[in-house]
Amino acid sequence: MNNQPLQTLPKLIWRSVVQAIILAVLAGILLSFIYGLVHHYQQKHRHIQQLAALLTSSASTVDGADTVAKQVSILLAAEPNIQSILFYSTPQPIADIDRFTAYQSNDDWQNALFASTVSFNYPVISDDIVDDSAATINATQQPNTLLSDNTLELAAPEALTDNSALVGYINITLDVDKLRANWFRSNLLLWLITTMLAIIWALYILRKLSWPVKDIAALTEVCEIVSKNPELEQLPVIPQQFEFQELVQIKQTFITLFDRLQAAKQDYEALAVFEQQLHHKDLSLDVQLHNFQSMITHELKTSLNAIVGGLHLLDDERLNNEQKDAVDIIRNGSEKLVLSLDQIIQLNQIQKGQFSLHFSEFNPLQLIADLLADVECAAKQKGLALVSHIYHIDYTLEGDASKIKQILSILLSNAIKFTPVGQVSISSQLTHFDNSNRWQITIKDTGIGIESDYIDDIFNPFFQIDSSQTRQYEGTGIGLPVVKQIAQLMSATIEVESALGVGTQFILTIPLPKKTHVRQQKLLAGLDVVYYYDHETGVLVDELERLGATVICHQHEHLVIEALHTKKVDMVMFAEDVSAGIAEVIAKRIRQFESYESENRALLVYWYAPHQAQYLDSFEHGLKAAGIDYCYSAAYEDKALSNLLKSWLIWA
């Protein structure tokens, strides 16, 4: 992972520009130095050639020695860069010296930069001096010739005519070190002026580059302020001294995005407020719905009880056949209505978490025999055969026999209802494990069957495959949802296999404990619990007492506080019918009381109905802030409940 600090754009621009300027200045100075020095050296070389031509011309005459001597003294005094001027007298050409001289003339830049001294050799040819040795030399070129640029081109020693002879060589040695020093001193002021102009120009460029850098820095500063202040509602002013098109566009985009963010934030806050209002409204509607369901079922049940009671009174009266038929019709209708109403009440209790299991020993063979006896009459009326298949010996199981019988009764009744002809069979299999038993009951019919598209929907409340008013089979669609809910409470599974026109098969698998592993009856012995409720105590109180806890139920807030005054309380529980707002108020009072008057800290538990789980995030924070220790769904079972409470007490 790279831990180096992030590089800023202004710093990068400044650093790059400074480096480019330094490199340009150094390159300019170096190139100008090299070019100027080499050019100066070449000019000096041409000047020496001109001087050499003058000297060789003077030396080629008969009496030129004195003239050359005067010229040399004048040249040495006038040209400080010339180190020496020598004359070598020889009648023969010196090839090595000539080649060295030619090589030096082709390397002006190297001599100008690195050599200390450079020697130039020029031949002296005379037409007046002829001897035997000179006569033997052939020449193809003319002697000294004046060029068009006023410089002399010296003849080579091989280029001798018949009447000329080589007298010797004039050697001129140039002091290159002194030449460089003089040239540098003469150009130092120009270099300084050029460098100053370059620096001034660079500063001007840097000043122009600082304009966008300042604007970028201002924009960066505003970005930093916005990032460090998430609650910022007003965007700071972004100073822009120079209107660069790109930076102006970035600034406008940034302002637009900030405005959009603020608008989205306001919309989100408005949506949150609206959602909170909807939540409170939903909670209120849920409470009203449950209250309405409780009221309407209570009123209907009361009215039906009056009807059933009146029908029983009519049994003792002397009625004619027509009246008896009318009473039977009323009785059958009321019984169906009572059964449907009981199932609706039961389903409502399960959804509100007010439904519990009561374990006891029972005989599965006897339970099946009782079921078959109950539905035998209905099967005979339709001409159906009832068949049972038992694949185990007589055995005693531990479980909620009434709930199991209710499930099987609903399944058998449905099988008989939807089977026009054929048979209905019930099979029983029992599998023993080390610590538990598994009881599997299969109910199979040869009825009308269910389409595969509807199998997942038959367990939904009030679902009807044929929902028309002229449907052939009556029913409210409550039986199978009750079966599913009770089976889930018992940790049982129910599977459906069906083929349209062939029949349906329900497979119920129930896990049951062995008698030697029946749960302990006093798992919560010694635990004192204050239970606060609004309308109904629910089955939780019965479950706590059966597990050994001492439960004190109160319906008023001041009684809860008084209970904390009188004795040590381990837990205070709020029933699922208590609203979250009331629970917050009571929890705050309890915690205030404990901080001033009690050394014992009670564990506060809020039970909410399962259907409120989707709203948990909206009220859990407020409850815990008020002092509630745990918020939990009111779906509880014996051993699981006791283990849950004990784990809370240990952590508390």
C-alpha positions in Angstrom: 0.0 0.0 0.0 1.4 3.4 -1.0 1.5 5.7 2.1 3.1 8.7 0.3 1.1 12.0 0.7 -1.0 13.0 -2.2 0.6 15.5 -4.6 -1.3 18.8 -5.2 -1.8 20.2 -8.6 -0.4 23.7 -7.8 2.8 22.2 -6.4 3.2 20.0 -9.5 2.7 23.0 -11.8 5.2 25.1 -9.9 7.8 22.3 -9.7 7.5 21.4 -13.3 7.8 25.0 -14.5 10.8 25.8 -12.3 12.5 22.6 -13.5 11.8 23.5 -17.2 13.1 27.0 -16.7 16.3 25.9 -15.0 16.9 23.3 -17.7 16.2 25.8 -20.5 18.6 28.4 -18.9 21.4 25.8 -18.4 20.9 24.5 -21.9 20.9 28.0 -23.4 24.0 29.0 -21.5 25.9 25.8 -22.4 24.9 25.9 -26.1 25.7 29.6 -26.4 29.0 29.1 -24.7 30.0 26.2 -26.9 28.8 27.9 -30.1 30.3 31.3 -29.3 33.6 29.8 -28.3 33.9 27.6 -31.4 32.9 30.4 -33.6 35.5 32.7 -32.0 38.1 30.0 -32.4 37.3 29.6 -36.1 37.6 33.3 -36.6 41.0 33.4 -34.8 42.1 30.4 -37.0 41.2 32.3 -40.2 43.0 35.3 -38.9 46.1 33.3 -38.2 45.9 31.9 -41.7 45.9 35.4 -43.1 48.9 36.3 -40.9 50.7 33.2 -42.0 50.1 34.1 -45.6 51.6 37.5 -45.0 54.7 36.0 -43.2 55.3 33.4 -45.8 55.1 36.0 -48.6 57.6 38.2 -46.8 59.9 35.2 -46.0 60.0 34.0 -49.7 61.9 37.1 -50.8 65.7 37.3 -50.7 65.9 39.9 -48.0 62.7 39.0 -46.2 64.3 37.9 -43.0 64.4 41.4 -41.5 60.9 42.1 -42.7 59.6 38.9 -41.2 61.3 39.6 -37.9 59.7 43.0 -37.7 56.3 41.6 -38.6 56.6 38.8 -36.0 57.5 41.3 -33.2 54.5 43.4 -34.2 52.2 40.4 -34.3 53.3 39.0 -30.9 52.7 42.4 -29.4 49.3 42.9 -31.1 48.0 39.3 -30.6 48.2 38.1 -27.0 46.6 34.8 -28.0 49.6 33.8 -30.1 52.2 32.0 -28.0 55.0 31.8 -30.5 56.0 32.2 -34.1 58.9 30.0 -35.3 60.7 29.4 -38.6 62.0 25.9 -39.5 64.5 26.0 -42.4 64.4 22.8 -44.4 64.4 22.0 -48.2 62.4 18.9 -47.8 58.6 18.6 -47.0 57.8 17.2 -43.6 54.8 14.9 -44.2 53.9 14.2 -40.6 53.7 17.9 -39.8 51.5 18.5 -42.7 49.1 15.7 -41.8 48.9 16.9 -38.2 48.2 20.4 -39.4 45.4 19.1 -41.7 43.9 17.1 -38.9 43.9 20.0 -36.5 42.1 22.2 -39.0 39.2 19.6 -39.1 38.6 19.6 -35.4 37.9 23.2 -34.5 35.2 22.4 -31.9 37.4 19.9 -30.1 40.4 22.3 -30.1 38.3 25.2 -29.0 36.9 23.3 -26.0 39.6 21.0 -24.8 43.1 21.9 -26.3 45.6 24.0 -24.4 47.7 25.1 -27.4 47.4 24.5 -31.1 50.3 24.7 -33.6 49.9 25.6 -37.3 52.7 25.0 -39.9 52.8 26.9 -43.1 55.4 26.2 -45.9 57.7 29.0 -47.2 58.3 28.8 -50.9 60.7 31.0 -52.9 61.0 31.5 -56.6 64.4 33.0 -56.4 66.2 30.1 -54.6 66.8 27.1 -56.8 69.1 24.2 -56.0 69.4 20.6 -57.0 67.2 19.3 -54.3 64.4 21.7 -55.2 64.6 20.9 -58.8 63.6 17.3 -58.3 60.2 18.4 -56.8 57.1 18.3 -59.1 54.2 20.7 -58.5 50.8 20.9 -60.1 49.4 24.0 -58.3 50.3 27.6 -58.3 51.7 29.3 -55.2 49.8 31.6 -52.9 46.5 32.6 -54.3 44.2 35.4 -53.0 40.6 34.2 -52.4 37.5 36.1 -52.9 36.8 36.6 -49.2 40.2 38.4 -48.8 41.9 35.4 -47.2 45.0 33.6 -48.6 45.0 29.9 -49.3 48.6 28.6 -48.8 50.0 26.2 -51.3 51.0 22.8 -50.1 54.8 21.9 -50.2 54.0 19.4 -52.9 52.5 22.1 -55.1 55.8 23.5 -56.3 56.5 24.9 -59.8 59.7 24.2 -61.7 61.1 27.6 -60.6 60.2 27.4 -56.9 61.8 25.8 -54.0 60.8 25.0 -50.4 62.7 27.2 -48.0 61.1 26.0 -44.7 58.0 26.2 -42.4 56.6 28.9 -40.3 55.1 27.5 -37.1 52.5 29.6 -35.3 51.4 28.3 -31.9 48.0 29.5 -30.6 47.4 29.7 -26.7 43.9 28.3 -26.6 43.6 28.6 -22.8 44.3 32.3 -23.0 41.9 32.5 -26.0 39.1 31.0 -24.0 39.8 33.2 -20.9 39.9 36.4 -23.0 36.7 35.4 -24.8 34.9 34.6 -21.6 35.9 37.9 -20.0 34.8 39.8 -23.1 31.4 38.0 -23.1 30.7 37.9 -19.4 28.6 41.0 -19.3 26.5 39.9 -22.3 26.0 36.5 -20.5 24.9 38.2 -17.3 22.5 40.5 -19.2 21.1 37.5 -21.2 20.7 35.5 -17.9 18.9 38.3 -16.2 16.5 38.7 -19.1 15.9 35.0 -19.0 15.2 35.1 -15.3 12.9 38.1 -15.7 11.0 36.3 -18.5 10.8 33.2 -16.3 9.4 35.1 -13.4 6.8 36.7 -15.7 5.8 33.2 -17.0 5.6 32.0 -13.4 3.5 35.0 -12.5 1.1 34.1 -15.3 1.0 30.5 -14.2 0.3 31.5 -10.6 -3.1 32.9 -11.7 -4.8 29.5 -12.3 -2.8 28.0 -9.4 -4.4 30.6 -7.1 -7.9 29.8 -8.4 -7.3 26.1 -8.1 -6.0 26.5 -4.5 -9.2 28.5 -3.7 -11.4 25.8 -5.2 -9.5 23.2 -3.2 -9.9 25.1 0.0 -13.7 25.2 -0.5 -13.8 21.5 -1.3 -11.9 20.8 1.9 -14.4 22.9 3.9 -17.3 21.0 2.4 -15.8 17.6 3.0 -15.0 18.3 6.6 -18.5 19.8 7.3 -21.1 17.2 6.2 -23.9 19.3 7.8 -22.9 22.4 5.8 -26.0 24.0 4.4 -24.5 27.1 2.6 -21.7 26.8 0.2 -18.7 29.2 0.9 -17.9 31.8 -1.7 -15.4 30.5 -4.2 -13.0 33.4 -5.1 -11.9 33.4 -8.8 -9.6 36.2 -9.6 -9.1 35.2 -13.2 -11.9 33.9 -15.4 -10.4 30.7 -16.9 -13.0 28.8 -18.9 -12.2 25.4 -17.5 -12.0 26.6 -13.9 -15.3 28.5 -14.3 -16.9 25.4 -15.6 -15.6 23.3 -12.7 -16.8 26.0 -10.3 -20.3 26.0 -11.8 -20.5 22.3 -11.8 -19.4 22.1 -8.1 -22.1 24.7 -7.2 -24.7 22.8 -9.1 -23.8 19.5 -7.5 -23.9 21.1 -4.0 -27.3 22.6 -4.7 -28.6 19.2 -5.9 -27.2 17.6 -2.8 -28.9 20.1 -0.6 -32.2 19.5 -2.5 -31.8 15.8 -2.2 -31.0 16.2 1.6 -34.2 18.2 2.1 -36.2 15.7 0.1 -34.7 12.9 2.2 -35.5 14.7 5.4 -39.0 15.3 4.2 -39.3 11.7 3.2 -38.0 10.6 6.6 -40.6 12.8 8.4 -43.3 11.4 6.1 -42.1 7.9 6.7 -42.1 8.5 10.5 -45.7 9.8 10.2 -46.6 6.7 8.1 -44.9 4.5 10.7 -46.9 6.0 13.5 -50.0 5.8 11.4 -49.2 2.2 10.6 -48.7 1.3 14.2 -51.9 3.1 15.1 -53.7 1.2 12.3 -52.2 -2.1 13.5 -53.4 -1.4 17.0 -56.8 -0.4 15.7 -56.9 -3.4 13.4 -56.1 -5.8 16.3 -58.5 -4.1 18.6 -61.2 -4.3 15.9 -60.4 -7.9 15.3 -60.6 -8.7 19.0 -63.8 -6.7 19.3 -65.6 -8.1 16.3 -64.6 -11.7 17.0 -65.7 -11.2 20.6 -69.1 -9.8 19.5 -69.6 -12.4 16.9 -68.7 -15.2 19.3 -71.1 -13.8 21.9 -73.9 -13.6 19.3 -73.2 -17.1 18.1 -73.1 -18.4 21.6 -76.6 -16.9 22.1 -77.8 -18.6 18.9 -76.3 -22.0 19.8 -77.8 -21.7 23.3 -81.2 -20.9 21.8 -81.0 -23.9 19.5 -80.3 -26.1 22.5 -83.4 -24.8 24.2 -85.4 -25.7 21.1 -84.3 -29.3 21.5 -86.8 -29.8 24.4 -89.7 -28.3 22.5 -92.1 -30.2 20.5 -91.4 -29.3 16.9 -92.9 -30.7 13.8 -90.7 -32.1 11.1 -90.6 -28.8 9.1 -89.5 -26.9 12.2 -86.9 -29.5 13.0 -85.4 -29.2 9.5 -85.2 -25.5 9.9 -83.5 -25.8 13.3 -81.0 -28.3 11.9 -80.2 -25.9 9.0 -79.6 -23.1 11.5 -77.6 -25.4 13.8 -75.3 -26.6 10.9 -74.8 -23.0 9.7 -74.0 -21.8 13.2 -71.6 -24.6 13.8 -69.7 -23.8 10.6 -69.7 -20.2 11.5 -68.4 -21.0 15.0 -65.6 -23.2 13.6 -64.6 -20.5 11.1 -64.6 -17.8 13.8 -62.6 -20.0 16.1 -60.0 -20.5 13.4 -59.9 -16.7 12.7 -59.4 -16.0 16.4 -56.7 -18.7 16.6 -54.9 -17.3 13.5 -55.0 -13.8 15.0 -53.6 -15.1 18.3 -50.7 -16.9 16.5 -49.9 -13.7 14.6 -49.9 -11.6 17.8 -47.7 -14.2 19.6 -50.4 -15.1 22.0 -50.4 -18.8 21.2 -48.4 -21.4 23.2 -47.9 -25.1 23.2 -48.8 -27.4 26.2 -46.9 -30.6 26.3 -48.3 -33.8 27.7 -48.0 -37.5 27.1 -50.3 -39.1 24.5 -50.8 -42.3 22.6 -50.5 -41.7 18.8 -52.6 -44.8 17.9 -55.4 -43.6 20.2 -55.2 -40.1 18.7 -55.6 -41.4 15.1 -58.4 -43.7 16.2 -60.3 -40.7 17.7 -59.7 -38.7 14.5 -61.1 -41.4 12.3 -64.1 -41.8 14.6 -64.8 -38.0 14.3 -64.8 -38.0 10.5 -66.3 -41.4 9.9 -69.8 -40.1 9.6 -68.9 -37.5 7.0 -67.0 -40.0 5.0 -69.9 -42.5 4.9 -72.3 -39.8 3.8 -70.1 -39.3 0.7 -69.5 -43.0 0.2 -65.7 -42.7 0.9 -63.5 -45.4 2.4 -61.4 -44.4 5.4 -58.1 -46.4 5.4 -55.3 -46.3 8.1 -51.8 -47.6 7.8 -49.8 -47.8 11.0 -46.1 -48.7 10.7 -45.1 -48.7 14.4 -46.1 -50.4 17.6 -48.0 -48.8 20.5 -45.9 -46.1 22.0 -46.3 -43.0 24.2 -45.1 -39.7 22.9 -44.6 -36.3 24.5 -46.1 -33.2 22.8 -49.1 -31.0 22.4 -51.7 -33.6 21.5 -54.6 -31.1 21.1 -52.7 -29.0 18.5 -51.6 -32.1 16.6 -55.1 -33.4 16.6 -56.4 -30.1 15.3 -53.9 -30.1 12.4 -54.9 -33.7 11.4 -58.6 -33.0 11.8 -58.4 -30.0 9.4 -56.4 -32.1 6.9 -58.8 -35.0 7.1 -61.8 -32.8 6.8 -60.4 -31.1 3.7 -59.5 -34.5 2.2 -63.1 -35.7 2.6 -64.6 -32.4 1.4 -62.6 -32.4 -1.9 -62.9 -36.1 -2.6 -66.1 -36.9 -4.6 -65.3 -40.7 -4.9 -62.6 -43.0 -3.8 -60.9 -43.1 -0.5 -59.0 -41.1 2.2 -56.1 -42.8 3.9 -53.9 -41.9 6.9 -50.5 -43.3 7.4 -48.3 -43.2 10.6 -44.6 -43.7 10.8 -42.4 -43.3 13.9 -38.6 -43.0 13.9 -36.6 -43.1 17.1 -33.4 -41.2 17.6 -31.1 -40.9 20.6 -32.7 -37.8 22.1 -35.9 -37.4 20.1 -38.6 -39.0 18.0 -39.9 -38.1 14.6 -43.6 -38.8 13.9 -44.6 -38.6 10.2 -48.3 -38.6 9.3 -49.4 -38.8 5.7 -53.0 -38.0 4.6 -53.8 -39.0 1.1 -57.0 -38.7 -0.9 -58.2 -39.4 -4.4 -60.0 -36.1 -4.8 -59.9 -33.3 -7.3 -56.3 -32.3 -6.7 -54.6 -28.9 -6.8 -52.9 -27.2 -9.7 -49.1 -26.8 -9.2 -49.4 -23.0 -9.6 -51.6 -22.8 -6.5 -49.8 -25.2 -4.1 -47.7 -22.3 -2.6 -50.8 -20.1 -2.2 -53.1 -22.6 -0.3 -51.4 -21.7 3.0 -52.2 -17.9 2.6 -55.2 -16.7 4.7 -58.5 -16.5 2.9 -57.1 -17.9 -0.3 -59.6 -19.7 -2.6 -58.7 -21.4 -5.8 -62.3 -20.8 -6.9 -63.3 -17.4 -5.5 -66.6 -17.1 -7.4 -69.8 -16.9 -5.5 -71.1 -20.0 -7.2 -68.1 -22.2 -6.2 -68.8 -25.8 -5.5 -66.9 -26.2 -2.3 -67.5 -23.9 0.6 -64.9 -22.6 3.0 -63.2 -19.5 4.3 -59.6 -20.3 3.5 -58.5 -20.3 7.2 -57.9 -24.0 7.9 -54.6 -24.5 6.0 -53.1 -21.2 7.2 -53.8 -22.3 10.8 -52.3 -25.7 10.1 -49.1 -24.0 8.7 -48.8 -21.6 11.6 -49.3 -24.3 14.3 -46.9 -26.6 12.5 -44.2 -23.9 12.5 -44.7 -23.3 16.3 -44.1 -27.1 16.8 -41.0 -26.9 14.5 -42.8 -29.3 12.3 -42.8 -29.4 8.5 -45.7 -29.9 6.1 -45.3 -31.0 2.5 -47.9 -31.1 -0.3 -47.9 -33.4 -3.4 -50.9 -33.1 -5.7 -51.9 -33.8 -9.2 -55.0 -32.3 -10.8 -57.8 -34.9 -11.1 -55.7 -37.6 -9.3 -55.5 -36.5 -5.7 -53.5 -34.8 -3.0 -51.1 -35.9 -0.3 -50.1 -33.9 2.8 -47.1 -35.1 4.8 -46.7 -33.8 8.3 -43.4 -34.4 10.1 -43.3 -33.6 13.8 -40.1 -33.7 16.0 -41.0 -34.8 19.5 -38.8 -35.3 22.6 -38.4 -38.6 24.3 -40.0 -39.1 27.7 -36.6 -39.4 29.3 -35.6 -36.0 27.8 -38.7 -34.0 28.7 -37.9 -30.4 29.5 -37.4 -29.3 33.0 -40.4 -27.8 34.6 -38.6 -25.3 36.8 -36.0 -23.8 34.6 -36.7 -20.2 35.9 -37.2 -21.0 39.5 -36.4 -18.1 41.8 -36.8 -15.5 39.1 -39.1 -12.5 39.9 -40.7 -10.9 36.9 -43.0 -7.8 36.8 -45.2 -8.1 33.7 -46.8 -4.8 32.4 -49.6 -5.2 29.9 -52.3 -3.0 28.3 -55.3 -5.2 27.5 -54.4 -8.9 27.7 -51.6 -10.7 29.6 -51.2 -13.3 26.8 -49.8 -16.8 27.1 -46.3 -15.6 28.1 -47.4 -15.2 31.7 -48.6 -18.8 31.8 -45.3 -20.0 30.2 -43.2 -18.1 32.7 -45.1 -19.4 35.6 -45.0 -23.0 34.3 -41.2 -22.7 34.0 -41.0 -21.7 37.7 -40.8 -17.9 37.6 -42.8 -15.7 40.0 -44.8 -13.3 37.8 -46.5 -10.1 39.0 -48.9 -8.6 36.4 -49.7 -4.9 36.4 -51.8 -2.8 34.1 -50.9 0.6 35.6 -47.5 2.4 35.5 -47.5 3.4 39.2 -48.0 -0.2 40.3 -44.9 -1.2 38.4 -42.8 1.4 40.3 -44.4 0.3 43.6 -43.4 -3.3 42.9 -39.8 -2.2 42.5 -40.1 -0.4 45.9 -41.4 -3.5 47.8 -39.1 -6.3 46.6 -36.1 -7.1 44.4 -37.2 -7.6 40.8 -35.1 -9.5 38.3 -37.0 -8.5 35.2 -39.6 -6.0 34.0 -41.4 -7.2 30.8 -43.6 -5.1 28.6 -46.3 -7.1 26.8 -46.6 -7.0 23.0 -49.8 -5.0 23.2 -47.9 -2.1 25.0 -47.0 0.7 22.5 -43.3 1.6 22.2 -43.9 5.2 23.4 -45.5 4.1 26.7 -42.7 1.6 27.2 -40.1 4.4 26.7 -41.8 6.5 29.4 -42.0 3.7 31.9 -38.4 2.6 31.2 -37.1 6.1 31.9 -39.0 6.3 35.2 -37.7 2.8 36.3 -34.1 3.8 35.5 -34.5 7.1 37.4 -35.9 5.3 40.4 -33.0 2.8 40.3 -30.4 5.5 40.1 -31.7 7.2 43.3 -33.3 4.5 45.5 -32.3 1.0 44.4 -29.1 -0.9 44.3 -30.5 -3.6 42.1 -30.8 -3.1 38.3 -33.7 -4.9 36.8 -33.5 -6.3 33.3 -36.0 -4.5 31.0 -37.4 -6.5 28.1 -39.8 -5.3 25.4 -41.8 -7.9 23.5 -43.1 -6.8 20.2 -45.6 -8.6 18.0 -44.1 -10.6 15.1 -45.9 -8.4 12.5 -44.0 -5.3 13.9 -40.6 -6.8 13.1 -40.5 -4.7 9.9 -40.7 -1.5 11.9 -38.0 -2.6 14.5 -35.5 0.0 13.3 -37.9 2.9 13.9 -38.6 2.2 17.6 -35.7 0.0 18.9 -33.2 3.0 19.2 -35.6 5.0 21.3 -36.4 2.1 23.6 -32.8 1.3 24.2 -32.0 4.9 24.8 -34.7 5.0 27.5 -33.1 2.0 29.2 -34.7 -1.1 27.6 -32.1 -3.8 27.5 -33.6 -6.1 24.9 -36.3 -5.9 22.2 -37.5 -9.3 21.1 -40.2 -10.8 19.0 -43.0 -12.4 21.1 -42.5 -15.8 19.4 -41.4 -17.9 22.3 -41.2 -21.6 23.3 -40.6 -23.3 26.6 -36.9 -24.3 26.6 -35.9 -21.6 24.0 -37.6 -19.0 26.2 -35.9 -20.1 29.4 -32.5 -20.3 27.7 -33.0 -16.8 26.2 -33.9 -15.3 29.5 -31.0 -16.9 31.3 -28.5 -15.7 28.7 -29.8 -12.2 29.2 -29.5 -12.4 32.9 -26.0 -13.7 32.7 -24.9 -10.9 30.3 -26.7 -8.3 32.5 
